[in-house]
Amino acid sequence: MLPLDSQFVRCPWCGERFEALIDASAGDADYTEDCPVCCRPIAMHLHGDDDAAELWVERE
Ligand SMILES: [Zn+2]
């Protein structure tokens, strides 16, 4: 897979879907990104391996 990818996630605050850029080249990552719709902080958890990246979100 490409190291840079994007995935649609649903904001845990406002429920809107948006496209999040993910960088799976570094493997697992935890970071915070503000929702582009409601601007509230979303905790992003990325699990990456050789052929797939999985991203899930929760309220910060
Ligand atoms: Zn939101």
N, CA, C, O and the ligand as a Tripos MOL2 file, in Angstrom:
@<TRIPOS>MOLECULE
protein
  241   239    61     0     0
PROTEIN
NO_CHARGES

@<TRIPOS>ATOM
      1 N           0.8360   -1.1990    0.0000 N.3       1 MET1
      2 CA          0.0000    0.0000    0.0000 C.3       1 MET1
      3 C           0.8650    1.2400    0.0000 C.2       1 MET1
      4 O           2.0500    1.1850    0.3310 O.2       1 MET1
      5 N           0.2870    2.3270   -0.3620 N.am      2 LEU2
      6 CA          1.0160    3.5880   -0.3210 C.3       2 LEU2
      7 C           1.1840    4.0430    1.1270 C.2       2 LEU2
      8 O           0.2810    3.8690    1.9450 O.2       2 LEU2
      9 N           2.3300    4.6200    1.4350 N.am      3 PRO3
     10 CA          2.5280    5.0860    2.8220 C.3       3 PRO3
     11 C           1.5680    6.2040    3.2010 C.2       3 PRO3
     12 O           1.1890    6.3370    4.3640 O.2       3 PRO3
     13 N           1.1760    7.0050    2.2170 N.am      4 LEU4
     14 CA          0.2090    8.0600    2.5190 C.3       4 LEU4
     15 C          -1.1380    7.6440    1.9540 C.2       4 LEU4
     16 O          -1.2420    7.2810    0.7830 O.2       4 LEU4
     17 N          -2.1390    7.6960    2.7630 N.am      5 ASP5
     18 CA         -3.4550    7.2490    2.3480 C.3       5 ASP5
     19 C          -4.4750    8.1550    3.0280 C.2       5 ASP5
     20 O          -4.1260    9.0030    3.8480 O.2       5 ASP5
     21 N          -5.7110    7.9630    2.6810 N.am      6 SER6
     22 CA         -6.7480    8.7050    3.3840 C.3       6 SER6
     23 C          -7.9150    7.7630    3.6180 C.2       6 SER6
     24 O          -8.1220    6.7920    2.8900 O.2       6 SER6
     25 N          -8.6530    8.0760    4.6380 N.am      7 GLN7
     26 CA         -9.7430    7.1850    5.0270 C.3       7 GLN7
     27 C         -10.8710    8.0690    5.5720 C.2       7 GLN7
     28 O         -10.6270    9.0680    6.2490 O.2       7 GLN7
     29 N         -12.1050    7.6770    5.2630 N.am      8 PHE8
     30 CA        -13.2230    8.4280    5.8070 C.3       8 PHE8
     31 C         -13.5160    7.9540    7.2230 C.2       8 PHE8
     32 O         -13.6380    6.7560    7.4780 O.2       8 PHE8
     33 N         -13.6260    8.9000    8.1290 N.am      9 VAL9
     34 CA        -13.9640    8.5820    9.5140 C.3       9 VAL9
     35 C         -15.1580    9.4400    9.9190 C.2       9 VAL9
     36 O         -15.4420   10.4680    9.3050 O.2       9 VAL9
     37 N         -15.8380    9.0030   10.9490 N.am     10 ARG10
     38 CA        -16.9890    9.7450   11.4350 C.3      10 ARG10
     39 C         -16.6030   10.4290   12.7450 C.2      10 ARG10
     40 O         -16.1080    9.7860   13.6710 O.2      10 ARG10
     41 N         -16.8300   11.7220   12.8080 N.am     11 CYS11
     42 CA        -16.4990   12.4840   14.0090 C.3      11 CYS11
     43 C         -17.3130   11.9600   15.1950 C.2      11 CYS11
     44 O         -18.5360   11.8510   15.1040 O.2      11 CYS11
     45 N         -16.6350   11.6310   16.3190 N.am     12 PRO12
     46 CA        -17.3660   11.1240   17.4880 C.3      12 PRO12
     47 C         -18.1550   12.2070   18.2200 C.2      12 PRO12
     48 O         -18.9390   11.9020   19.1190 O.2      12 PRO12
     49 N         -17.9550   13.4560   17.8440 N.am     13 TRP13
     50 CA        -18.6690   14.5600   18.4850 C.3      13 TRP13
     51 C         -19.9160   14.9380   17.6990 C.2      13 TRP13
     52 O         -21.0220   14.9310   18.2380 O.2      13 TRP13
     53 N         -19.7350   15.2700   16.4200 N.am     14 CYS14
     54 CA        -20.8670   15.8040   15.6530 C.3      14 CYS14
     55 C         -21.4220   14.7880   14.6580 C.2      14 CYS14
     56 O         -22.4740   15.0250   14.0640 O.2      14 CYS14
     57 N         -20.7310   13.6560   14.4660 N.am     15 GLY15
     58 CA        -21.2580   12.6180   13.5930 C.3      15 GLY15
     59 C         -21.0240   12.8520   12.1160 C.2      15 GLY15
     60 O         -21.4630   12.0520   11.2900 O.2      15 GLY15
     61 N         -20.3370   13.9360   11.7620 N.am     16 GLU16
     62 CA        -20.0760   14.1950   10.3490 C.3      16 GLU16
     63 C         -18.9250   13.3150    9.8590 C.2      16 GLU16
     64 O         -17.9840   13.0250   10.5970 O.2      16 GLU16
     65 N         -19.0230   12.9050    8.6120 N.am     17 ARG17
     66 CA        -17.9330   12.1590    8.0080 C.3      17 ARG17
     67 C         -16.9530   13.1230    7.3670 C.2      17 ARG17
     68 O         -17.3510   14.1160    6.7570 O.2      17 ARG17
     69 N         -15.6880   12.8280    7.5070 N.am     18 PHE18
     70 CA        -14.6800   13.6250    6.8210 C.3      18 PHE18
     71 C         -13.5230   12.7160    6.4490 C.2      18 PHE18
     72 O         -13.3860   11.6030    6.9570 O.2      18 PHE18
     73 N         -12.6960   13.2250    5.5480 N.am     19 GLU19
     74 CA        -11.5840   12.4340    5.0580 C.3      19 GLU19
     75 C         -10.3440   12.7890    5.8620 C.2      19 GLU19
     76 O          -9.9330   13.9480    5.9130 O.2      19 GLU19
     77 N          -9.7570   11.7860    6.4850 N.am     20 ALA20
     78 CA         -8.5550   12.0010    7.2820 C.3      20 ALA20
     79 C          -7.3600   11.4370    6.5360 C.2      20 ALA20
     80 O          -7.3900   10.3000    6.0660 O.2      20 ALA20
     81 N          -6.3190   12.2300    6.4320 N.am     21 LEU21
     82 CA         -5.0790   11.7440    5.8450 C.3      21 LEU21
     83 C          -4.3470   10.9040    6.8730 C.2      21 LEU21
     84 O          -4.2240   11.2900    8.0350 O.2      21 LEU21
     85 N          -3.8680    9.7640    6.4400 N.am     22 ILE22
     86 CA         -3.1180    8.9220    7.3580 C.3      22 ILE22
     87 C          -1.7500    8.6170    6.7690 C.2      22 ILE22
     88 O          -1.5950    8.4420    5.5600 O.2      22 ILE22
     89 N          -0.7890    8.5620    7.6320 N.am     23 ASP23
     90 CA          0.5770    8.2360    7.2480 C.3      23 ASP23
     91 C           0.9420    6.9330    7.9380 C.2      23 ASP23
     92 O           1.3130    6.9170    9.1120 O.2      23 ASP23
     93 N           0.8340    5.8570    7.2010 N.am     24 ALA24
     94 CA          1.0530    4.5400    7.7890 C.3      24 ALA24
     95 C           2.5080    4.0990    7.7030 C.2      24 ALA24
     96 O           2.8430    2.9810    8.0940 O.2      24 ALA24
     97 N           3.3600    4.9580    7.2020 N.am     25 SER25
     98 CA          4.7570    4.5540    7.0090 C.3      25 SER25
     99 C           5.4740    4.3330    8.3290 C.2      25 SER25
    100 O           6.4660    3.6060    8.3840 O.2      25 SER25
    101 N           4.9770    4.9560    9.3960 N.am     26 ALA26
    102 CA          5.6320    4.8370   10.7000 C.3      26 ALA26
    103 C           4.9530    3.7870   11.5670 C.2      26 ALA26
    104 O           5.2720    3.6760   12.7500 O.2      26 ALA26
    105 N           4.0280    3.0170   11.0110 N.am     27 GLY27
    106 CA          3.3570    2.0020   11.8040 C.3      27 GLY27
    107 C           2.2970    2.6060   12.6950 C.2      27 GLY27
    108 O           1.5900    3.5330   12.2980 O.2      27 GLY27
    109 N           2.1880    2.0800   13.8980 N.am     28 ASP28
    110 CA          1.1380    2.5330   14.8000 C.3      28 ASP28
    111 C           1.3740    3.9840   15.2320 C.2      28 ASP28
    112 O           2.5130    4.4090   15.4270 O.2      28 ASP28
    113 N           0.2890    4.7250   15.3760 N.am     29 ALA29
    114 CA          0.4050    6.1100   15.8060 C.3      29 ALA29
    115 C          -0.8680    6.5260   16.5320 C.2      29 ALA29
    116 O          -1.9690    6.0890   16.1990 O.2      29 ALA29
    117 N          -0.6860    7.3740   17.5250 N.am     30 ASP30
    118 CA         -1.8130    7.9920   18.2220 C.3      30 ASP30
    119 C          -1.5980    9.4970   18.1720 C.2      30 ASP30
    120 O          -0.5310    9.9990   18.5250 O.2      30 ASP30
    121 N          -2.6170   10.2010   17.7320 N.am     31 TYR31
    122 CA         -2.4760   11.6460   17.6300 C.3      31 TYR31
    123 C          -3.8500   12.2710   17.7360 C.2      31 TYR31
    124 O          -4.8730   11.5850   17.7190 O.2      31 TYR31
    125 N          -3.8490   13.5740   17.8440 N.am     32 THR32
    126 CA         -5.1020   14.3030   17.9720 C.3      32 THR32
    127 C          -5.2620   15.2230   16.7780 C.2      32 THR32
    128 O          -4.3240   15.9040   16.3640 O.2      32 THR32
    129 N          -6.4690   15.2280   16.2340 N.am     33 GLU33
    130 CA         -6.7540   16.0900   15.1040 C.3      33 GLU33
    131 C          -8.0920   16.7770   15.3600 C.2      33 GLU33
    132 O          -9.0350   16.1550   15.8490 O.2      33 GLU33
    133 N          -8.1650   18.0600   15.0270 N.am     34 ASP34
    134 CA         -9.4250   18.7640   15.2260 C.3      34 ASP34
    135 C         -10.3960   18.4210   14.1060 C.2      34 ASP34
    136 O         -10.0140   18.3430   12.9380 O.2      34 ASP34
    137 N         -11.6390   18.2180   14.4720 N.am     35 CYS35
    138 CA        -12.6690   17.9620   13.4690 C.3      35 CYS35
    139 C         -12.8060   19.1790   12.5530 C.2      35 CYS35
    140 O         -12.9210   20.3020   13.0420 O.2      35 CYS35
    141 N         -12.7970   18.9740   11.2350 N.am     36 PRO36
    142 CA        -12.9310   20.1140   10.3230 C.3      36 PRO36
    143 C         -14.3350   20.7070   10.3270 C.2      36 PRO36
    144 O         -14.5480   21.7990    9.7990 O.2      36 PRO36
    145 N         -15.2810   20.0060   10.9100 N.am     37 VAL37
    146 CA        -16.6620   20.4870   10.9260 C.3      37 VAL37
    147 C         -16.9620   21.2240   12.2310 C.2      37 VAL37
    148 O         -17.4060   22.3720   12.2100 O.2      37 VAL37
    149 N         -16.7160   20.5610   13.3770 N.am     38 CYS38
    150 CA        -17.0800   21.1750   14.6560 C.3      38 CYS38
    151 C         -15.8610   21.6330   15.4540 C.2      38 CYS38
    152 O         -16.0130   22.2370   16.5150 O.2      38 CYS38
    153 N         -14.6580   21.3540   14.9610 N.am     39 CYS39
    154 CA        -13.4050   21.8500   15.5420 C.3      39 CYS39
    155 C         -13.0980   21.2670   16.9260 C.2      39 CYS39
    156 O         -12.2370   21.7830   17.6390 O.2      39 CYS39
    157 N         -13.7910   20.2060   17.3010 N.am     40 ARG40
    158 CA        -13.4690   19.5980   18.5810 C.3      40 ARG40
    159 C         -12.3640   18.5510   18.4010 C.2      40 ARG40
    160 O         -12.2390   17.9630   17.3260 O.2      40 ARG40
    161 N         -11.5690   18.3180   19.4410 N.am     41 PRO41
    162 CA        -10.4180   17.4210   19.2840 C.3      41 PRO41
    163 C         -10.8230   15.9600   19.2430 C.2      41 PRO41
    164 O         -11.5920   15.4900   20.0820 O.2      41 PRO41
    165 N         -10.2990   15.2490   18.2580 N.am     42 ILE42
    166 CA        -10.5800   13.8320   18.0730 C.3      42 ILE42
    167 C          -9.2880   13.0570   18.2700 C.2      42 ILE42
    168 O          -8.2640   13.3650   17.6620 O.2      42 ILE42
    169 N          -9.3510   12.0500   19.1260 N.am     43 ALA43
    170 CA         -8.1960   11.1770   19.3130 C.3      43 ALA43
    171 C          -8.1890   10.1500   18.1950 C.2      43 ALA43
    172 O          -9.1260    9.3620   18.0640 O.2      43 ALA43
    173 N          -7.1350   10.1550   17.3860 N.am     44 MET44
    174 CA         -7.0110    9.2490   16.2580 C.3      44 MET44
    175 C          -6.0330    8.1350   16.6230 C.2      44 MET44
    176 O          -4.9350    8.3920   17.1180 O.2      44 MET44
    177 N          -6.4460    6.9060   16.3710 N.am     45 HIS45
    178 CA         -5.5770    5.7700   16.6420 C.3      45 HIS45
    179 C          -5.3560    5.0340   15.3290 C.2      45 HIS45
    180 O          -6.2970    4.5560   14.6960 O.2      45 HIS45
    181 N          -4.1120    4.9570   14.9430 N.am     46 LEU46
    182 CA         -3.7790    4.3350   13.6730 C.3      46 LEU46
    183 C          -2.9820    3.0670   13.9210 C.2      46 LEU46
    184 O          -1.9820    3.0600   14.6390 O.2      46 LEU46
    185 N          -3.4600    1.9910   13.3000 N.am     47 HIS47
    186 CA         -2.6940    0.7480   13.3200 C.3      47 HIS47
    187 C          -2.3180    0.4170   11.8960 C.2      47 HIS47
    188 O          -3.1870    0.1530   11.0640 O.2      47 HIS47
    189 N          -1.0460    0.4300   11.6120 N.am     48 GLY48
    190 CA         -0.6070    0.1600   10.2560 C.3      48 GLY48
    191 C           0.2610   -1.0790   10.1910 C.2      48 GLY48
    192 O           1.0800   -1.3300   11.0750 O.2      48 GLY48
    193 N           0.0740   -1.8450    9.1380 N.am     49 ASP49
    194 CA          1.0270   -2.9160    8.8610 C.3      49 ASP49
    195 C           1.2690   -2.9680    7.3570 C.2      49 ASP49
    196 O           0.9460   -2.0180    6.6440 O.2      49 ASP49
    197 N           1.8320   -4.0640    6.8710 N.am     50 ASP50
    198 CA          2.3290   -4.0760    5.5030 C.3      50 ASP50
    199 C           1.2570   -3.8540    4.4490 C.2      50 ASP50
    200 O           1.5190   -3.2080    3.4350 O.2      50 ASP50
    201 N           0.0650   -4.3730    4.6640 N.am     51 ASP51
    202 CA         -0.9090   -4.3070    3.5800 C.3      51 ASP51
    203 C          -2.2130   -3.6200    3.9540 C.2      51 ASP51
    204 O          -3.1340   -3.5650    3.1390 O.2      51 ASP51
    205 N          -2.3090   -3.0980    5.1620 N.am     52 ALA52
    206 CA         -3.5400   -2.4150    5.5180 C.3      52 ALA52
    207 C          -3.2790   -1.4130    6.6330 C.2      52 ALA52
    208 O          -2.3720   -1.5850    7.4470 O.2      52 ALA52
    209 N          -4.0780   -0.3860    6.6490 N.am     53 ALA53
    210 CA         -4.0300    0.5760    7.7430 C.3      53 ALA53
    211 C          -5.4350    0.6920    8.3040 C.2      53 ALA53
    212 O          -6.4120    0.7960    7.5620 O.2      53 ALA53
    213 N          -5.5180    0.6740    9.5960 N.am     54 GLU54
    214 CA         -6.8150    0.7550   10.2440 C.3      54 GLU54
    215 C          -6.8100    1.9880   11.1410 C.2      54 GLU54
    216 O          -5.9020    2.1930   11.9480 O.2      54 GLU54
    217 N          -7.8360    2.7910   10.9780 N.am     55 LEU55
    218 CA         -7.9080    4.0320   11.7390 C.3      55 LEU55
    219 C          -9.2150    4.0400   12.5100 C.2      55 LEU55
    220 O         -10.2810    3.8010   11.9420 O.2      55 LEU55
    221 N          -9.1310    4.3180   13.8100 N.am     56 TRP56
    222 CA        -10.3710    4.5100   14.5410 C.3      56 TRP56
    223 C         -10.2450    5.7320   15.4370 C.2      56 TRP56
    224 O          -9.1450    6.1640   15.7830 O.2      56 TRP56
    225 N         -11.3860    6.2690   15.7990 N.am     57 VAL57
    226 CA        -11.4100    7.5750   16.4560 C.3      57 VAL57
    227 C         -12.2560    7.4900   17.7220 C.2      57 VAL57
    228 O         -13.1470    6.6490   17.8360 O.2      57 VAL57
    229 N         -11.9640    8.3650   18.6560 N.am     58 GLU58
    230 CA        -12.7900    8.4940   19.8480 C.3      58 GLU58
    231 C         -12.6680    9.9140   20.3630 C.2      58 GLU58
    232 O         -11.8130   10.6850   19.9270 O.2      58 GLU58
    233 N         -13.5490   10.2440   21.3060 N.am     59 ARG59
    234 CA        -13.5160   11.6000   21.8550 C.3      59 ARG59
    235 C         -12.2470   11.7980   22.6670 C.2      59 ARG59
    236 O         -11.8720   10.9470   23.4730 O.2      59 ARG59
    237 N         -11.6090   12.9030   22.4520 N.am     60 GLU60
    238 CA        -10.4100   13.2280   23.2080 C.3      60 GLU60
    239 C         -10.7800   13.5580   24.6340 C.2      60 GLU60
    240 O          -9.9050   13.8620   25.4440 O.2      60 GLU60
    241 ZN        -17.1040   17.1030   14.4650 Zn       61 ZN61
@<TRIPOS>BOND
     1     1     2 1
     2     2     3 1
     3     3     4 2
     4     3     5 am
     5     5     6 1
     6     6     7 1
     7     7     8 2
     8     7     9 am
     9     9    10 1
    10    10    11 1
    11    11    12 2
    12    11    13 am
    13    13    14 1
    14    14    15 1
    15    15    16 2
    16    15    17 am
    17    17    18 1
    18    18    19 1
    19    19    20 2
    20    19    21 am
    21    21    22 1
    22    22    23 1
    23    23    24 2
    24    23    25 am
    25    25    26 1
    26    26    27 1
    27    27    28 2
    28    27    29 am
    29    29    30 1
    30    30    31 1
    31    31    32 2
    32    31    33 am
    33    33    34 1
    34    34    35 1
    35    35    36 2
    36    35    37 am
    37    37    38 1
    38    38    39 1
    39    39    40 2
    40    39    41 am
    41    41    42 1
    42    42    43 1
    43    43    44 2
    44    43    45 am
    45    45    46 1
    46    46    47 1
    47    47    48 2
    48    47    49 am
    49    49    50 1
    50    50    51 1
    51    51    52 2
    52    51    53 am
    53    53    54 1
    54    54    55 1
    55    55    56 2
    56    55    57 am
    57    57    58 1
    58    58    59 1
    59    59    60 2
    60    59    61 am
    61    61    62 1
    62    62    63 1
    63    63    64 2
    64    63    65 am
    65    65    66 1
    66    66    67 1
    67    67    68 2
    68    67    69 am
    69    69    70 1
    70    70    71 1
    71    71    72 2
    72    71    73 am
    73    73    74 1
    74    74    75 1
    75    75    76 2
    76    75    77 am
    77    77    78 1
    78    78    79 1
    79    79    80 2
    80    79    81 am
    81    81    82 1
    82    82    83 1
    83    83    84 2
    84    83    85 am
    85    85    86 1
    86    86    87 1
    87    87    88 2
    88    87    89 am
    89    89    90 1
    90    90    91 1
    91    91    92 2
    92    91    93 am
    93    93    94 1
    94    94    95 1
    95    95    96 2
    96    95    97 am
    97    97    98 1
    98    98    99 1
    99    99   100 2
   100    99   101 am
   101   101   102 1
   102   102   103 1
   103   103   104 2
   104   103   105 am
   105   105   106 1
   106   106   107 1
   107   107   108 2
   108   107   109 am
   109   109   110 1
   110   110   111 1
   111   111   112 2
   112   111   113 am
   113   113   114 1
   114   114   115 1
   115   115   116 2
   116   115   117 am
   117   117   118 1
   118   118   119 1
   119   119   120 2
   120   119   121 am
   121   121   122 1
   122   122   123 1
   123   123   124 2
   124   123   125 am
   125   125   126 1
   126   126   127 1
   127   127   128 2
   128   127   129 am
   129   129   130 1
   130   130   131 1
   131   131   132 2
   132   131   133 am
   133   133   134 1
   134   134   135 1
   135   135   136 2
   136   135   137 am
   137   137   138 1
   138   138   139 1
   139   139   140 2
   140   139   141 am
   141   141   142 1
   142   142   143 1
   143   143   144 2
   144   143   145 am
   145   145   146 1
   146   146   147 1
   147   147   148 2
   148   147   149 am
   149   149   150 1
   150   150   151 1
   151   151   152 2
   152   151   153 am
   153   153   154 1
   154   154   155 1
   155   155   156 2
   156   155   157 am
   157   157   158 1
   158   158   159 1
   159   159   160 2
   160   159   161 am
   161   161   162 1
   162   162   163 1
   163   163   164 2
   164   163   165 am
   165   165   166 1
   166   166   167 1
   167   167   168 2
   168   167   169 am
   169   169   170 1
   170   170   171 1
   171   171   172 2
   172   171   173 am
   173   173   174 1
   174   174   175 1
   175   175   176 2
   176   175   177 am
   177   177   178 1
   178   178   179 1
   179   179   180 2
   180   179   181 am
   181   181   182 1
   182   182   183 1
   183   183   184 2
   184   183   185 am
   185   185   186 1
   186   186   187 1
   187   187   188 2
   188   187   189 am
   189   189   190 1
   190   190   191 1
   191   191   192 2
   192   191   193 am
   193   193   194 1
   194   194   195 1
   195   195   196 2
   196   195   197 am
   197   197   198 1
   198   198   199 1
   199   199   200 2
   200   199   201 am
   201   201   202 1
   202   202   203 1
   203   203   204 2
   204   203   205 am
   205   205   206 1
   206   206   207 1
   207   207   208 2
   208   207   209 am
   209   209   210 1
   210   210   211 1
   211   211   212 2
   212   211   213 am
   213   213   214 1
   214   214   215 1
   215   215   216 2
   216   215   217 am
   217   217   218 1
   218   218   219 1
   219   219   220 2
   220   219   221 am
   221   221   222 1
   222   222   223 1
   223   223   224 2
   224   223   225 am
   225   225   226 1
   226   226   227 1
   227   227   228 2
   228   227   229 am
   229   229   230 1
   230   230   231 1
   231   231   232 2
   232   231   233 am
   233   233   234 1
   234   234   235 1
   235   235   236 2
   236   235   237 am
   237   237   238 1
   238   238   239 1
   239   239   240 2
@<TRIPOS>SUBSTRUCTURE
     1 MET1         2 RESIDUE 1 A MET
     2 LEU2         6 RESIDUE 1 A LEU
     3 PRO3        10 RESIDUE 1 A PRO
     4 LEU4        14 RESIDUE 1 A LEU
     5 ASP5        18 RESIDUE 1 A ASP
     6 SER6        22 RESIDUE 1 A SER
     7 GLN7        26 RESIDUE 1 A GLN
     8 PHE8        30 RESIDUE 1 A PHE
     9 VAL9        34 RESIDUE 1 A VAL
    10 ARG10       38 RESIDUE 1 A ARG
    11 CYS11       42 RESIDUE 1 A CYS
    12 PRO12       46 RESIDUE 1 A PRO
    13 TRP13       50 RESIDUE 1 A TRP
    14 CYS14       54 RESIDUE 1 A CYS
    15 GLY15       58 RESIDUE 1 A GLY
    16 GLU16       62 RESIDUE 1 A GLU
    17 ARG17       66 RESIDUE 1 A ARG
    18 PHE18       70 RESIDUE 1 A PHE
    19 GLU19       74 RESIDUE 1 A GLU
    20 ALA20       78 RESIDUE 1 A ALA
    21 LEU21       82 RESIDUE 1 A LEU
    22 ILE22       86 RESIDUE 1 A ILE
    23 ASP23       90 RESIDUE 1 A ASP
    24 ALA24       94 RESIDUE 1 A ALA
    25 SER25       98 RESIDUE 1 A SER
    26 ALA26      102 RESIDUE 1 A ALA
    27 GLY27      106 RESIDUE 1 A GLY
    28 ASP28      110 RESIDUE 1 A ASP
    29 ALA29      114 RESIDUE 1 A ALA
    30 ASP30      118 RESIDUE 1 A ASP
    31 TYR31      122 RESIDUE 1 A TYR
    32 THR32      126 RESIDUE 1 A THR
    33 GLU33      130 RESIDUE 1 A GLU
    34 ASP34      134 RESIDUE 1 A ASP
    35 CYS35      138 RESIDUE 1 A CYS
    36 PRO36      142 RESIDUE 1 A PRO
    37 VAL37      146 RESIDUE 1 A VAL
    38 CYS38      150 RESIDUE 1 A CYS
    39 CYS39      154 RESIDUE 1 A CYS
    40 ARG40      158 RESIDUE 1 A ARG
    41 PRO41      162 RESIDUE 1 A PRO
    42 ILE42      166 RESIDUE 1 A ILE
    43 ALA43      170 RESIDUE 1 A ALA
    44 MET44      174 RESIDUE 1 A MET
    45 HIS45      178 RESIDUE 1 A HIS
    46 LEU46      182 RESIDUE 1 A LEU
    47 HIS47      186 RESIDUE 1 A HIS
    48 GLY48      190 RESIDUE 1 A GLY
    49 ASP49      194 RESIDUE 1 A ASP
    50 ASP50      198 RESIDUE 1 A ASP
    51 ASP51      202 RESIDUE 1 A ASP
    52 ALA52      206 RESIDUE 1 A ALA
    53 ALA53      210 RESIDUE 1 A ALA
    54 GLU54      214 RESIDUE 1 A GLU
    55 LEU55      218 RESIDUE 1 A LEU
    56 TRP56      222 RESIDUE 1 A TRP
    57 VAL57      226 RESIDUE 1 A VAL
    58 GLU58      230 RESIDUE 1 A GLU
    59 ARG59      234 RESIDUE 1 A ARG
    60 GLU60      238 RESIDUE 1 A GLU
    61 ZN61       241 GROUP 0 **** ****
